Amino acid sequence: MQTEHALDIAKHLVSDLADPAILFDAQLRPIHFNLPMSQLVGGKRRRLRGANVTAMAAIELVSSDVERDVTHLTRCFQECQAIHLANVPVPTEDGARTMMLSFLPIQSAGAVAGVILKMRDVSVEAHLHQRYRELIAAAKARSDDLERKVQERTKQLTAALAEVTRLSNHDPLTGVHNRRAFTEFAQQAIGLAERHSRCVGIVLMDLDFFKRLNDDYGHQAGDAVLKRVAETLGEQIRSSDRLARFGGEEFIVLLAETTPEGVLLAAERFRHAIEALAIAEIVPDCGRSQTISLGVARFPEHGENLDRLVACADDALYRAKALGRNRVVLYEEHAEADQLAAGTSRFREERLLVVSADAAIQKRCRAILSELCDVAVETDVARALEQVGRNGHSALVVDGRLDDAPRLLAEAARNQPLAVRLLIVPSGNPTQLWESLSAHVDQLLVADELEKHLLRSLTDAALRREWFRDEMLRVADFGLQEEKVQAETLDEILRDRAIYIAMQPIISARNGQAVACEAFCRSHHPRFVAPPMLFDAALRFGKIWELTKLVYEKIAISEPRIRSGLSIFVNVHPSETTADAPVFAMKPFTPFAHRVVFEFNERALSPSPRELTRLIPTLQQRGFRVAIDGLGAGNADLKNVIALAPDYLKLDRTLTAHLDRSGVKYDIVRNICERADEAGIEVIAVGVATESEAGVVAEVGCDLMQGFYFGHPEAVETS
């Protein structure tokens, strides 16, 4: 009776529950279920009624794992303990739900009379929990990803910092230390040497005539030489020494823990190593050698701090240059004063001509030089030209602002070749300075620094002239023999037709396609590897016409091998611009005159402008085209050049070099392009060496481009 009573109470309890529930008796038979359970199982509720329904059959309606749930039901009867299962999937007619299952024992007289299986729908909570877990997992993934990115970024920043540190201490081109790193190391080394009473050497070096190599072979060639020089010097020093690039073509070495004699021996070792460099292996077709001038100072003999030692080494380097280059000079305290005195003594009781219309410059020059020599002043260039032709002067100082200053200097170079020539340029006017670079001068002086440099410039130039005169006397005999050998070699080349033609592409700035090529004469003979040497020899020995004729014949033979549609630029030697020059018969080119462009150098305008004025239209009437080459290297006025009506203007490489880094050059080239475009003349930028220069050349308005960036001259087969 107690069991039945307990089950009746349990039935009422099940009926009142809001959650689905089933009551099982001790025989594991479902004996009662409530309305929520009926709704849960839907049409299957009939299977819950009847005396023969088993627990397994009942549970199967609401369970995804019948065996598990029957086991828990049995345990609940046996152990008389409630059992709870969380997040159990339960199949229903409208899909699976997530339930919490509770097996609740009904006790009666110390025994289990029945078990209620209550099912609470926790689908929403389970979904929220699942979403929460997903969010937590996503947050963790983001955190892990962020940590990974932070680690990667930290590695990148560490590497970047290391690279910045390296770049801040090293020269990007040569890889050796830069001035900043050298200064830090040198100051420490000098401090250490002072504590231990040791000798330290400073060797300041400058490559001789390096600008000429840059101009002749391009900045890429110059960079290659700088790299090799740095590598060679690095091989000559010890681990305790320090090599650095000090700027431009200057290098500096600190020699630690050495002796006074050891510093000079090391400097001579550096000089010999550079002199032995095979420049032709670095720069193809380069027939020159590379030398270096070195100035030496020693601690503590010449100074007790780095600034003083570098200044002393710089003075010694200056003397090495003045004495003829390619030498080592040790700093001497009184050498500069002695040299200045020796130089100024050469002007005592000599005549010096100052040409300037500026009264202030006249007064300043008189104040500096009147006690040294007889100073004459002239304000008019025409009268100055008369004096240059009539009177002998030891020196000529010319104001660069005068309209005809370049002509005056050129006349002085011809009529008084031994006179020192100085040109004063306006302060802060780079355009004027650039235009003056090719004038016939020994030195340029900035107007604001006359008092500082005028006397020094005169004496330095005089000393260089005397050294050059002595050197020329020393090598005179050798020179005569060399001239004889060169003449015989030239005759051999002409007789055997031993030259070949090389072509360099000329590129359109608009589409990057080759539209023309320039023909160059080359010789395999070691005496004439550099092309200018061959033509200079031909001019000296009266064979320029024969050489030119041979070159033109070789170009004509090469024409069929040159891609159809490409124009061929042919150089005309300045000596062949006279009215009776036979070169202008130009017979070899007649069949393909439309392809040929004759190049006249801008310098040809100075000696023979009238001949060019006549020759250019004559050539154009015969179907040829004409280019003026080297625009900017001389002093020809752009208006006069355009008046010749050439088809092309070729800019000199001094304008193109570093055009991407010079605002002054950019404005000059843009102005030339605009003027040429108005006249219907195409502009060719020569000497383009980098991608950046090529981009700026196109941007500034040049039509065509030429240079090592697009290709070196390549040989064309001829017979």
C-alpha positions in Angstrom: 0.0 0.0 0.0 2.8 2.4 0.8 4.4 1.8 -2.6 1.2 2.5 -4.4 0.6 5.5 -2.3 4.1 6.8 -3.1 3.5 6.2 -6.8 0.2 8.1 -6.7 1.9 11.1 -5.2 4.6 10.8 -7.8 2.0 10.8 -10.6 0.6 14.0 -9.2 4.0 15.5 -9.0 4.8 14.5 -12.6 1.6 16.0 -13.8 2.4 19.3 -12.1 5.9 19.6 -13.6 6.4 22.2 -16.3 9.2 20.1 -17.9 8.5 16.8 -19.7 8.6 13.8 -17.3 7.9 10.1 -17.2 7.3 7.9 -14.1 8.8 4.4 -14.1 7.8 1.7 -11.6 10.1 -0.9 -10.0 9.7 -3.1 -13.1 11.1 -0.3 -15.2 7.7 0.2 -16.9 6.5 3.7 -17.8 3.3 4.2 -15.7 2.7 7.9 -16.2 3.9 10.9 -18.2 2.7 14.5 -18.3 1.5 16.9 -21.0 4.8 18.4 -21.8 6.2 14.9 -22.4 3.2 14.2 -24.6 3.9 17.3 -26.6 7.6 16.4 -26.8 7.1 13.0 -28.3 4.1 14.1 -30.4 2.5 11.3 -32.4 4.7 8.8 -30.7 2.9 9.2 -27.3 0.7 6.2 -28.0 3.8 4.0 -27.6 4.1 5.2 -24.0 0.7 3.7 -23.0 0.0 0.0 -22.3 0.9 -2.6 -19.8 3.7 -4.1 -22.0 5.7 -0.9 -22.7 9.3 -1.4 -21.5 11.7 1.2 -20.2 13.8 0.8 -23.3 10.8 1.4 -25.6 9.8 4.5 -23.7 13.3 5.9 -23.4 13.9 5.2 -27.1 11.3 7.9 -27.9 13.3 10.7 -26.2 16.9 9.5 -26.1 19.8 9.6 -28.5 21.6 6.9 -26.5 19.0 4.4 -25.2 21.5 2.0 -23.6 23.1 4.8 -21.6 19.8 6.2 -20.3 18.4 2.7 -19.4 21.7 2.0 -17.5 21.3 5.3 -15.5 17.6 4.4 -14.8 18.6 1.0 -13.4 21.4 2.6 -11.3 18.9 5.1 -9.8 16.7 2.2 -8.6 19.7 0.3 -7.3 21.6 3.1 -5.6 18.6 5.3 -4.6 20.5 8.4 -5.7 19.5 11.1 -8.2 21.5 11.2 -11.4 21.8 14.3 -13.6 23.1 14.4 -17.2 23.8 17.8 -18.8 23.5 18.9 -22.4 22.0 15.6 -23.8 20.7 15.9 -27.4 17.2 14.6 -27.6 15.5 13.9 -31.0 12.0 15.6 -31.4 9.6 16.0 -34.3 10.8 19.6 -34.8 14.5 18.7 -34.6 17.0 17.9 -31.9 16.9 19.7 -28.6 19.5 20.0 -25.8 18.1 18.6 -22.6 19.3 18.2 -19.0 18.1 14.7 -17.9 17.4 14.0 -14.2 16.7 10.5 -12.8 14.9 11.2 -9.5 14.2 8.2 -7.1 10.8 7.9 -5.3 11.4 6.3 -1.9 8.8 4.3 0.1 9.5 2.3 3.2 13.3 2.5 2.7 13.1 1.2 -0.9 12.8 2.8 -4.4 9.2 2.6 -5.5 9.7 4.4 -8.8 11.9 6.8 -10.7 11.0 10.0 -12.4 12.8 10.9 -15.6 12.6 14.7 -15.9 13.8 16.4 -19.1 14.6 20.1 -18.9 15.0 21.9 -22.2 18.3 23.8 -22.0 18.7 24.4 -25.8 18.9 28.2 -25.4 21.4 28.0 -22.5 23.4 25.4 -24.4 23.4 27.6 -27.5 24.6 30.5 -25.4 27.2 28.4 -23.7 28.3 27.1 -27.1 28.4 30.6 -28.5 30.4 31.7 -25.4 32.9 28.9 -25.9 33.2 29.8 -29.6 33.8 33.5 -28.6 36.3 32.4 -26.0 38.0 30.2 -28.6 37.9 33.0 -31.2 39.3 35.5 -28.7 42.1 33.0 -27.8 42.8 32.4 -31.5 43.0 36.2 -32.0 45.2 36.5 -29.0 47.4 33.7 -30.2 47.5 35.3 -33.7 48.2 38.7 -32.2 51.0 37.2 -30.1 52.4 35.5 -33.2 52.2 38.7 -35.2 53.8 40.6 -32.3 56.6 38.1 -32.2 57.1 38.3 -36.0 57.0 42.1 -35.8 59.4 42.1 -33.0 61.8 40.0 -35.1 61.3 42.3 -38.0 61.9 45.4 -35.9 65.0 43.8 -34.3 66.3 43.0 -37.8 65.4 46.5 -39.0 67.1 48.0 -36.0 70.2 45.9 -36.7 70.1 47.0 -40.4 69.6 50.7 -39.4 72.5 50.3 -37.0 74.6 48.8 -39.7 73.7 51.5 -42.2 74.3 54.2 -39.7 77.8 52.9 -39.3 78.7 51.8 -42.8 78.9 53.4 -46.2 76.0 51.9 -48.4 78.1 51.8 -51.6 81.4 50.3 -50.5 80.4 48.6 -47.2 83.3 50.1 -45.2 82.7 52.2 -42.2 81.3 55.7 -42.6 82.6 59.0 -41.2 80.4 58.8 -38.1 81.5 55.3 -37.1 85.1 56.2 -37.9 84.9 59.2 -35.6 83.6 57.2 -32.7 86.3 54.5 -33.1 89.1 57.0 -33.7 88.3 59.0 -30.6 88.4 55.9 -28.4 91.6 54.7 -30.1 93.3 58.1 -29.5 92.2 58.1 -25.8 93.6 54.6 -25.4 96.9 55.5 -27.1 97.2 58.6 -24.8 96.8 56.4 -21.7 99.4 53.9 -22.8 101.7 56.4 -24.6 101.4 54.8 -28.0 101.5 56.1 -31.6 98.4 56.3 -33.8 98.4 57.2 -37.5 95.8 58.9 -39.6 96.0 58.4 -43.4 93.7 60.5 -45.5 93.5 59.4 -49.2 91.9 60.9 -52.3 91.6 59.1 -55.7 93.4 61.1 -58.4 91.4 62.4 -61.4 88.4 60.4 -60.3 85.9 62.9 -61.7 87.4 62.4 -65.1 86.7 58.6 -64.9 83.1 59.4 -63.9 82.6 61.7 -66.8 84.2 59.4 -69.4 82.8 56.1 -68.3 79.7 56.9 -66.2 78.8 56.9 -62.6 78.3 53.1 -62.5 81.9 52.6 -63.6 83.0 55.1 -60.9 81.0 53.3 -58.3 82.6 50.0 -59.3 86.0 51.5 -58.9 85.2 52.9 -55.5 84.0 49.4 -54.4 87.2 47.8 -55.6 89.4 50.5 -54.0 87.6 50.0 -50.6 88.0 46.2 -50.9 91.7 46.6 -51.8 92.4 49.0 -48.9 90.5 46.7 -46.5 92.9 43.9 -47.5 95.9 46.0 -46.5 94.9 46.9 -42.9 94.9 44.9 -39.7 92.0 44.0 -37.5 93.0 46.7 -35.0 92.9 49.4 -37.8 89.8 51.1 -39.1 89.0 52.0 -42.8 86.2 54.4 -43.7 84.9 56.3 -46.6 85.3 60.0 -45.7 83.2 61.4 -48.6 83.1 61.3 -52.4 86.4 59.6 -53.5 88.1 60.2 -50.1 89.0 57.3 -47.7 90.6 57.5 -44.3 92.5 54.9 -42.2 93.3 54.9 -38.5 96.4 52.8 -37.7 96.3 51.8 -34.1 99.3 50.6 -32.0 101.9 51.4 -34.6 105.2 53.3 -34.9 105.9 56.6 -36.6 107.8 54.7 -39.3 105.0 52.1 -39.5 102.5 54.7 -40.5 104.5 55.8 -43.5 105.2 52.2 -44.5 101.5 51.4 -44.4 100.6 54.5 -46.4 103.1 53.5 -49.1 101.6 50.0 -49.1 98.1 51.5 -49.7 99.5 53.6 -52.6 101.1 50.6 -54.3 98.0 48.5 -53.8 95.8 51.0 -55.6 98.3 51.7 -58.3 98.4 48.0 -59.1 94.7 47.7 -59.6 93.7 46.4 -63.0 91.1 49.1 -63.9 90.4 47.6 -67.3 89.0 44.5 -65.4 86.6 46.8 -63.5 85.7 49.2 -66.3 85.8 47.6 -69.8 87.6 49.6 -72.5 89.3 51.8 -69.8 92.9 52.4 -70.8 93.8 54.5 -67.7 95.3 53.4 -64.4 94.1 54.6 -61.0 96.4 56.3 -58.5 95.8 57.8 -55.1 97.3 60.7 -53.1 97.8 60.3 -49.4 98.3 62.7 -46.5 99.6 61.4 -43.2 99.4 62.7 -39.6 100.6 61.0 -36.4 99.4 61.1 -32.8 100.7 62.7 -30.6 103.3 64.3 -32.9 100.9 66.4 -34.9 97.9 66.7 -32.6 96.2 65.5 -29.5 92.7 65.1 -30.8 91.0 63.7 -33.9 89.9 67.0 -35.4 93.5 68.3 -35.3 94.9 65.1 -36.7 92.4 65.0 -39.6 93.1 68.7 -40.4 96.9 68.0 -40.5 96.3 64.9 -42.7 94.1 67.1 -45.0 96.9 69.7 -45.3 99.4 66.9 -46.1 97.0 65.5 -48.7 96.6 68.9 -50.3 100.4 69.1 -50.6 100.5 65.6 -52.1 98.0 66.9 -54.8 100.0 70.1 -55.4 103.2 68.1 -55.8 101.8 66.0 -58.6 99.6 63.4 -57.0 100.3 59.6 -56.5 102.5 60.2 -53.5 102.5 60.0 -49.7 103.2 63.3 -47.8 103.7 63.5 -44.1 102.4 66.6 -42.4 105.0 69.2 -41.5 104.1 72.1 -39.3 105.9 74.8 -41.4 105.5 73.2 -44.8 102.4 75.2 -45.7 104.0 78.6 -44.8 107.2 77.6 -46.6 105.2 76.6 -49.7 103.1 79.8 -49.6 106.3 81.8 -49.3 107.9 79.9 -52.2 104.8 80.4 -54.3 104.4 84.1 -53.6 108.1 84.7 -54.3 107.4 83.7 -57.9 105.2 86.7 -58.4 107.5 89.4 -57.0 107.9 92.2 -59.5 105.6 90.4 -61.9 102.5 91.7 -63.7 99.0 90.5 -62.7 95.8 91.5 -64.6 92.5 91.8 -62.8 89.5 92.0 -65.2 86.2 93.1 -63.5 83.7 95.8 -63.7 82.9 95.5 -60.0 84.8 98.2 -58.1 84.6 96.2 -54.8 86.3 93.2 -56.4 89.0 95.5 -57.9 89.7 97.1 -54.5 89.8 93.7 -52.7 92.2 92.2 -55.3 94.5 95.3 -55.1 94.5 95.1 -51.3 95.5 91.4 -51.3 98.1 91.5 -54.1 99.5 95.1 -54.4 102.4 94.4 -52.0 103.2 91.2 -53.9 103.2 92.3 -57.5 102.2 95.0 -60.1 98.4 94.8 -60.3 96.7 96.1 -63.4 92.9 96.5 -63.5 90.7 96.4 -66.6 86.9 96.8 -66.7 86.4 96.1 -70.4 86.8 92.6 -71.9 87.8 93.9 -75.3 90.6 96.0 -73.9 91.6 93.1 -71.7 91.9 90.9 -74.8 94.3 93.5 -76.4 96.4 93.4 -73.2 96.5 89.6 -73.2 97.6 89.6 -76.8 100.2 92.3 -76.3 101.6 92.2 -72.7 103.0 89.3 -70.7 101.2 88.6 -67.4 102.1 86.1 -64.7 98.5 85.8 -63.7 95.0 86.7 -64.8 92.1 87.1 -62.4 88.7 87.3 -64.3 85.3 88.1 -62.9 82.9 85.3 -64.2 80.0 87.7 -64.4 81.5 89.4 -67.5 79.7 88.3 -70.6 82.8 87.3 -72.6 84.8 85.9 -69.7 85.2 82.4 -71.2 86.5 83.8 -74.4 89.0 86.0 -72.6 90.3 83.0 -70.6 90.5 80.9 -73.8 92.6 83.6 -75.5 94.8 83.9 -72.5 95.4 80.1 -72.6 96.5 80.4 -76.2 98.6 83.6 -76.0 100.0 83.3 -72.5 100.0 79.6 -71.7 102.3 79.9 -68.8 100.2 82.5 -67.0 98.0 81.4 -64.1 94.3 81.9 -64.8 91.7 82.3 -62.0 88.0 82.8 -62.4 85.8 84.5 -59.8 82.2 83.1 -59.6 79.3 84.7 -57.8 78.6 83.4 -54.3 75.6 81.0 -54.1 75.1 80.8 -57.9 75.5 77.1 -58.8 74.4 77.7 -62.4 77.2 80.1 -63.0 79.6 77.8 -61.3 78.5 74.8 -63.4 78.8 76.9 -66.6 82.3 77.8 -65.6 83.6 74.3 -65.1 84.8 73.9 -68.7 86.5 77.3 -68.9 90.2 77.5 -69.4 91.1 78.2 -65.8 93.5 76.8 -63.2 91.1 77.4 -60.3 87.6 78.8 -59.5 87.1 81.3 -56.6 83.9 82.2 -54.9 83.6 86.0 -54.7 82.9 86.0 -50.9 86.1 84.1 -50.2 88.7 86.2 -52.1 90.6 87.2 -49.0 90.7 83.6 -47.8 91.8 81.8 -51.0 93.1 84.3 -53.7 96.7 84.3 -52.6 96.7 80.5 -51.9 95.2 79.8 -55.3 97.8 81.8 -57.1 100.7 80.2 -55.4 99.3 76.7 -55.7 98.7 77.1 -59.4 102.2 78.5 -59.8 103.8 75.6 -58.0 101.8 73.1 -60.1 102.9 74.9 -63.3 106.6 74.6 -62.2 106.2 71.0 -61.3 104.5 70.3 -64.6 107.3 72.1 -66.5 110.0 70.1 -64.7 108.1 66.9 -65.3 107.7 67.6 -69.0 111.5 68.2 -69.3 112.1 64.9 -67.5 109.9 62.9 -69.8 110.7 64.8 -73.0 113.0 62.2 -74.4 110.6 59.4 -73.6 107.8 61.5 -75.1 109.6 61.7 -78.4 110.1 58.0 -78.6 106.5 57.4 -77.7 105.4 59.8 -80.5 107.4 57.8 -83.0 105.9 54.5 -81.8 102.4 55.9 -81.9 102.8 57.2 -85.5 104.0 53.8 -86.6 101.2 52.1 -84.8 98.6 54.4 -86.4 100.0 53.7 -89.9 99.7 50.0 -89.2 96.1 50.4 -88.0 95.2 52.4 -91.1 97.0 50.0 -93.4 95.4 46.9 -91.9 92.0 48.6 -91.4 92.3 47.3 -87.8 89.3 49.0 -86.3 85.8 47.9 -85.6 82.5 49.6 -85.1 80.5 49.3 -81.8 76.8 50.5 -81.5 75.1 51.8 -78.4 71.3 51.9 -78.3 69.3 55.2 -78.1 65.9 54.7 -76.4 62.6 56.4 -76.7 61.6 58.1 -73.4 58.0 57.5 -74.2 57.9 53.7 -74.7 61.3 52.4 -73.8 62.0 51.0 -77.3 65.3 51.4 -79.2 64.8 53.9 -82.1 68.5 54.6 -83.0 72.1 53.7 -82.2 75.3 55.6 -82.0 78.4 54.3 -83.9 81.7 54.3 -82.0 85.1 53.5 -83.5 87.2 51.0 -81.5 90.6 49.5 -81.8 92.0 46.3 -80.2 95.5 47.8 -80.1 96.7 48.3 -76.5 98.1 51.7 -77.3 94.7 53.0 -78.4 92.2 51.2 -76.2 90.6 54.5 -75.3 89.0 55.9 -78.5 90.0 59.6 -78.0 93.7 58.6 -78.0 93.3 57.1 -81.5 91.7 60.3 -82.9 94.1 62.6 -81.1 97.1 60.7 -82.6 95.5 60.9 -86.1 95.0 64.6 -85.7 98.6 65.1 -84.6 100.1 63.1 -87.4 97.8 64.5 -90.1 95.9 61.3 -90.6 92.5 62.4 -89.4 90.9 62.3 -92.9 92.2 58.8 -93.5 90.9 57.6 -90.2 87.6 59.3 -90.6 87.2 57.8 -94.1 88.0 54.3 -92.8 85.4 54.7 -89.9 82.7 55.8 -92.4 83.4 52.9 -94.7 83.2 50.5 -91.7 79.9 52.0 -90.7 78.5 51.7 -94.2 79.5 48.0 -94.3 77.8 47.5 -90.9 74.5 49.2 -92.0 72.8 46.0 -93.4 73.4 44.3 -90.0 71.8 47.1 -88.0 68.1 46.6 -87.4 65.8 48.2 -90.0 64.2 51.4 -88.8 67.0 52.4 -86.4 68.7 55.7 -87.1 72.5 55.7 -87.0 74.3 58.5 -85.2 77.8 59.2 -86.7 80.3 61.5 -84.9 82.1 64.2 -86.9 85.5 65.2 -85.6 85.8 68.9 -84.9 88.7 69.2 -87.3 86.4 68.1 -90.1 84.0 71.1 -89.9 86.0 73.4 -92.2 84.6 74.4 -95.5 87.0 72.4 -97.6 86.9 69.2 -95.5 86.6 66.2 -97.9 84.7 64.2 -95.3 81.5 65.8 -96.4 81.5 64.0 -99.7 79.9 61.3 -97.6 79.6 58.9 -100.5 79.4 55.7 -98.3 76.2 56.9 -96.7 74.3 58.1 -99.8 72.3 54.9 -100.2 70.8 55.2 -96.7 71.1 58.9 -96.0 67.7 58.9 -94.3 69.1 56.7 -91.5 72.2 58.8 -90.8 72.4 61.5 -88.2 75.7 63.4 -88.2 76.8 64.6 -84.7 78.8 67.8 -84.2 80.2 68.6 -80.8 79.0 71.8 -79.2 82.7 72.9 -78.9 82.9 73.0 -82.7 80.7 76.1 -82.5 83.5 78.2 -81.0 86.2 77.9 -83.7 83.9 77.4 -86.7 80.3 78.6 -86.3 80.1 79.9 -89.8 81.1 76.6 -91.3 78.5 74.8 -89.3 75.9 77.4 -90.3 76.6 76.4 -93.9 77.2 72.7 -93.5 74.1 71.8 -91.5 71.5 72.9 -94.1 73.7 71.3 -96.8 73.6 68.0 -95.1 69.9 68.2 -94.4 69.2 69.0 -98.1 71.0 65.8 -99.0 68.7 63.8 -96.8 70.9 63.5 -93.7 69.9 64.7 -90.2 72.1 66.6 -87.8 72.6 66.5 -84.0 74.5 68.9 -81.8 76.3 66.8 -79.1 77.7 67.7 -75.7 75.3 70.6 -75.0 76.2 72.0 -71.7 79.9 71.0 -71.7 81.0 74.2 -73.4 79.9 77.8 -73.3 77.7 77.9 -76.4 74.5 79.9 -76.0 71.3 77.8 -76.3 69.8 80.4 -78.5 72.6 80.2 -81.0 72.5 76.4 -81.0 68.8 76.3 -81.7 69.3 78.9 -84.5 71.4 76.2 -86.3 68.1 74.2 -86.7 69.6 70.8 -85.9 67.3 67.8 -85.7 68.6 66.7 -82.3 70.2 68.2 -79.2 72.3 65.8 -77.1 72.8 66.8 -73.5 76.2 66.4 -72.1 76.5 63.7 -69.4 77.4 66.4 -66.8 73.8 67.5 -67.0 72.3 64.0 -66.8 74.5 62.7 -64.0 72.5 62.8 -60.7 69.7 64.7 -62.4 67.3 62.9 -60.0 69.1 64.6 -57.1 69.8 68.1 -58.4 67.1 70.7 -58.5 69.5 73.1 -60.4 70.2 70.5 -63.1 66.5 69.6 -63.3 65.5 73.3 -64.0 68.3 73.7 -66.6 67.3 70.5 -68.5 63.6 71.3 -68.3 64.3 74.8 -69.8 66.4 73.2 -72.6 63.6 70.7 -73.4 61.0 73.4 -73.5 63.0 75.6 -75.8 63.9 72.7 -78.1 60.3 71.5 -78.2 59.2 75.0 -79.4 61.7 74.7 -82.2 60.7 71.2 -83.2 64.1 69.7 -82.0 64.3 66.4 -80.2 66.4 66.3 -77.0 68.6 63.2 -76.2 69.8 62.7 -72.6 73.3 61.1 -72.7 75.0 59.2 -69.8 71.8 57.8 -68.2 73.2 55.4 -65.7 70.4 54.5 -63.3 66.7 53.7 -63.4 66.0 56.8 -61.3 67.8 59.0 -63.7 65.9 57.5 -66.6 62.6 58.2 -64.9 63.5 61.9 -64.2 64.9 62.3 -67.8 61.5 61.2 -69.2 59.6 63.4 -66.6 61.6 66.5 -67.4 60.7 66.3 -71.2 63.6 64.6 -73.0 62.5 62.7 -76.0 65.3 60.1 -76.2 67.8 58.5 -73.7 71.3 57.0 -74.0 73.6 55.5 -71.5 75.1 52.4 -69.8 71.7 51.8 -68.0 70.3 50.8 -71.4 73.4 49.1 -72.8 77.1 49.4 -73.5 78.4 49.8 -77.1 78.5 46.3 -78.7 80.7 45.3 -81.7 79.1 45.0 -85.1 80.6 42.5 -87.6 82.4 44.2 -90.5 84.9 43.0 -93.0 
